[in-house]
Structure formats: structure tokens, C-alpha cells
Amino acid sequence: MNFNIIPFTNVGNIKLNETREILRSQYYLESENDNEFQLEDFFKNLDYYFIATYNMDKILTAILLLKPSNPIFNNKELFNITYRECILFFQEIDEICYLPSGFISYKFGILIHSDFEYKNDKLKNPPTMIMAFRLEKFRKFMDEDKKSSYKWRSESGI
């Protein structure tokens, strides 16, 4: 299933300020473990797989997309290009922040992750996870990242 990412707003037809109840009803999820501290839901079928993360008010704050979902951003199918191509694409439109397992575009509220252990494998394969954030969640994440100063562009090999 295609999930067109509109920064800080939508992932496909999912609004990044949706309530847990609405999202569950849209994707027909019934959870046996519905305690107030459960802040994630897993949605999976033959067409999609994603994890929804909520705040304490049970409002959606982020969507983590995994295959077979098809995340699309600026007409790029992010799971159908290599991790290196993702980096080069985002470098053209934003100053990205490198992490040990991926990178973040603060301008667009998107985290790209690769599970591959070795640098060459990571660059040649597609990303393994794409996360889109709601603006408030992302601002908090960005502030924490700036404090930790986790940029390692020189080690990325790009």
C-alpha cells in the first residue's frame, strides 16, 4: 500500500494528529492489551506494515513504516531506492543529521533507517524503516538531538 508522506501532517490517509480509536477503527485493529500505558499499535496485513506511536493523550505522534508498506516522498518510493540514493536525495533538499543507523531530515520530519551492519551493504540496499513525525514530537526530538550533537557526517562515507 502506498503511503504518501506530507511532512508533519499525513502519512497516506492517516493524519498525524489522529486519535488511537479512529486509527484502530480505520485499520480494524482490536487490541486485547488496551491499558493506558500502551503507546504503540502494530498494523500489519499483506499490503502494509506500520507501527503507530501515541502520546499519553492517545494522539498519534509518529508512524514507522516497514515493508510491504510503500512510503513515498516527493514522488520517490523510498523503499525502492538504495540507502545511498536516499541520502543524496535528501541532501539536495535539506541539511540532514546523520545517526549511527540512519539519518533525519528536520525540515521534513522524516527519519530514514537502515539495519545493515556494514557500511557498504547499508549504502547498496534500500532503507529498512521510514518514520514520519508530528511537528511537536519532532521539535522535541530535534532539541534532544542538538543537545547530544550526534552528527557524524565525516564517518558516513558519503
Protein Blocks (a to p, Z undefined) as FASTA:
>chain_A
ZZdddehkagcjbcfkbcfklmmmmnopacfblcfklcbdcdddfkbccdddddfkopaf
bdcdddfbdcdeehiafklccfklmmmmmmmmoccdddfkbccdfknopacddfbfblkl
mmmpccfbdcdddfklmmmmmmmmmmnopacfklnoZZ
